[in-house]
């Protein structure tokens, strides 16, 4: 079985526990992943913290075939992660072929669990959701970081040759709901 976990956990751990300064525009327009045929409009007020490497990855996303998940988009609310209003959006992709011995549901579940990391606790059972004709597996997680609890909801779908995951993380459940509403903006040109 392919392993996605190790490099990704390191990346997420750094993001979840860092308190980096924010740069960039306070409002992110629609983001197009042309190689995957995806258009997404993030919630208003998010700041794009994507690295140049993530921006370049968007251009060749459908041909990506490495054995680690790759970050395509990194958006932040601008607050540090120890503030109640903090929330973050990441979009990752991973080659579906790396998990070829699994059904789509199992591959999506593995991706969601890997992105959540080993210290997150699953909440409830995964469920399905559909946006613009694409079925997503949705998993919810929590992680206690006294005095706050980090909440995460991860949506993963198969798009062309890739598993594509939208990771919403926040210190409040209300923020998660608002970020989830942004998935209604999804448009898939390559259905």
C-alpha positions as CSV (number, residue, x, y, z in Angstrom):
1,X,0.0,0.0,0.0
2,X,1.3,3.4,-0.9
3,X,2.2,5.8,2.0
4,X,1.1,9.4,1.7
5,X,1.5,10.2,5.4
6,X,5.1,11.0,6.3
7,X,6.0,14.0,4.2
8,X,2.5,15.5,4.5
9,X,2.3,15.3,8.2
10,X,5.4,17.3,8.5
11,X,4.0,20.0,6.2
12,X,0.7,20.1,8.1
13,X,2.3,20.1,11.5
14,X,4.4,23.1,10.5
15,X,1.3,24.9,9.2
16,X,-0.9,24.1,12.1
17,X,1.5,25.2,14.7
18,X,3.3,28.1,13.1
19,X,2.3,31.6,13.6
20,X,3.7,33.1,10.5
21,X,3.0,36.6,9.3
22,X,0.5,37.2,6.6
23,X,1.3,38.7,3.3
24,X,-0.7,39.1,0.1
25,X,-4.2,40.3,-0.9
26,X,-7.0,40.3,1.7
27,X,-9.4,38.9,-0.9
28,X,-8.7,36.0,-3.1
29,X,-10.5,35.8,-6.5
30,X,-11.5,32.6,-8.1
31,X,-8.7,30.1,-8.4
32,X,-8.4,28.0,-11.6
33,X,-6.7,24.6,-11.7
34,X,-6.8,24.5,-15.5
35,X,-4.9,21.1,-15.8
36,X,-7.6,19.5,-13.6
37,X,-10.5,21.5,-15.0
38,X,-11.5,23.0,-11.6
39,X,-12.6,26.6,-10.7
40,X,-13.0,27.5,-7.1
41,X,-14.0,30.8,-5.4
42,X,-12.7,30.9,-1.7
43,X,-14.6,32.7,1.0
44,X,-14.2,36.5,1.1
45,X,-11.4,37.8,3.4
46,X,-9.0,34.9,2.9
47,X,-5.3,35.7,2.3
48,X,-3.4,33.6,-0.3
49,X,-0.2,32.3,1.4
50,X,0.6,29.9,-1.4
51,X,4.3,29.5,-2.3
52,X,5.6,29.9,-5.8
53,X,6.0,26.1,-5.9
54,X,2.3,25.6,-5.1
55,X,1.4,28.1,-7.8
56,X,3.6,26.2,-10.3
57,X,2.1,22.9,-9.2
58,X,-1.4,24.1,-10.3
59,X,-0.2,24.3,-13.9
60,X,0.8,20.6,-14.1
61,X,-1.5,19.1,-11.5
62,X,-3.0,16.4,-13.7
63,X,0.4,15.0,-14.6
64,X,1.7,14.9,-11.0
65,X,2.8,11.3,-10.1
66,X,5.0,11.6,-7.0
67,X,4.4,9.5,-3.9
68,X,3.5,12.4,-1.6
69,X,0.5,14.8,-1.5
70,X,1.3,18.2,-3.0
71,X,-0.1,21.5,-1.8
72,X,-1.9,23.5,-4.5
73,X,-3.4,26.3,-2.5
74,X,-2.8,27.8,1.0
75,X,-5.4,30.4,2.2
76,X,-5.5,31.9,5.7
77,X,-7.9,34.1,7.6
78,X,-4.9,36.2,8.7
79,X,-5.2,35.6,12.4
80,X,-2.6,33.4,14.2
81,X,-3.7,29.9,14.9
82,X,-4.1,30.5,18.7
83,X,-7.0,33.0,18.1
84,X,-10.6,31.9,18.1
85,X,-11.3,33.5,14.7
86,X,-8.4,31.6,13.0
87,X,-9.3,29.5,9.9
88,X,-7.3,28.0,7.1
89,X,-8.0,26.3,3.7
90,X,-5.6,24.0,2.0
91,X,-6.1,22.2,-1.3
92,X,-3.9,19.2,-1.9
93,X,-3.7,16.6,-4.7
94,X,-2.2,13.1,-4.8
95,X,-2.0,10.7,-7.8
96,X,-5.0,8.3,-7.8
97,X,-2.7,5.6,-9.4
98,X,-0.7,5.5,-6.2
99,X,-3.6,3.8,-4.5
100,X,-4.7,1.7,-7.5
101,X,-5.6,-1.4,-5.3
102,X,-8.4,0.5,-3.5
103,X,-11.9,1.6,-4.5
104,X,-12.3,5.3,-4.9
105,X,-14.1,5.5,-1.5
106,X,-11.2,3.7,0.3
107,X,-8.6,5.9,-1.5
108,X,-10.5,9.1,-0.6
109,X,-10.8,7.9,3.1
110,X,-7.1,7.1,3.2
111,X,-6.3,10.6,1.8
112,X,-8.6,12.3,4.4
113,X,-7.1,10.4,7.3
114,X,-3.5,11.1,6.1
115,X,-4.2,14.8,5.7
116,X,-5.8,14.9,9.2
117,X,-2.6,13.5,10.7
118,X,-2.1,10.9,13.5
119,X,-3.1,13.1,16.4
120,X,-6.5,14.0,15.0
121,X,-9.7,12.3,16.3
122,X,-12.3,11.3,13.7
123,X,-15.8,12.7,14.5
124,X,-18.7,10.6,13.2
125,X,-18.7,8.5,10.1
126,X,-17.5,9.8,6.7
127,X,-20.3,10.8,4.4
128,X,-20.8,11.8,0.7
129,X,-21.4,15.2,-0.7
130,X,-21.8,16.3,-4.3
131,X,-20.7,19.6,-5.8
132,X,-21.1,20.3,-9.5
133,X,-21.6,16.7,-10.3
134,X,-18.5,15.4,-8.4
135,X,-19.0,13.1,-5.4
136,X,-16.7,13.9,-2.4
137,X,-16.0,11.8,0.6
138,X,-16.3,14.1,3.7
139,X,-14.5,13.4,7.0
140,X,-14.5,15.5,10.2
141,X,-11.8,15.6,12.7
142,X,-10.8,17.4,16.0
143,X,-7.6,18.0,17.8
144,X,-7.5,19.3,21.4
145,X,-5.0,22.1,21.9
146,X,-5.9,23.6,25.2
147,X,-7.6,26.0,25.6
148,X,-8.8,25.6,22.0
149,X,-10.1,22.7,19.9
150,X,-9.0,22.6,16.2
151,X,-11.8,21.5,14.0
152,X,-11.2,20.1,10.5
153,X,-13.5,19.0,7.6
154,X,-11.8,17.3,4.6
155,X,-13.5,16.9,1.2
156,X,-11.8,14.5,-1.3
157,X,-12.8,13.6,-4.8
158,X,-11.2,11.9,-7.8
159,X,-10.6,14.4,-10.6
160,X,-9.0,13.1,-13.8
161,X,-5.8,11.3,-12.6
162,X,-5.7,12.9,-9.1
163,X,-7.3,12.7,-5.7
164,X,-8.1,16.4,-4.9
165,X,-8.7,17.4,-1.2
166,X,-10.1,20.6,0.2
167,X,-9.0,20.8,3.9
168,X,-10.8,23.3,6.1
169,X,-9.4,23.9,9.6
170,X,-10.6,26.3,12.2
171,X,-10.8,27.0,15.9
172,X,-14.6,27.3,15.6
173,X,-17.2,25.0,14.1
174,X,-19.0,28.1,12.7
175,X,-16.0,29.0,10.6
176,X,-15.9,25.5,9.1
177,X,-19.5,25.8,8.0
178,X,-18.7,29.1,6.2
179,X,-15.8,27.6,4.4
180,X,-17.8,24.5,3.5
181,X,-20.4,26.8,1.7
182,X,-17.6,28.0,-0.6
183,X,-17.6,24.5,-2.2
184,X,-20.9,25.5,-3.9
185,X,-18.7,27.7,-6.1
186,X,-16.9,24.7,-7.6
187,X,-17.0,24.2,-11.3
188,X,-15.6,21.2,-13.0
189,X,-15.1,21.7,-16.8
190,X,-13.9,18.1,-17.3
191,X,-16.9,16.2,-16.0
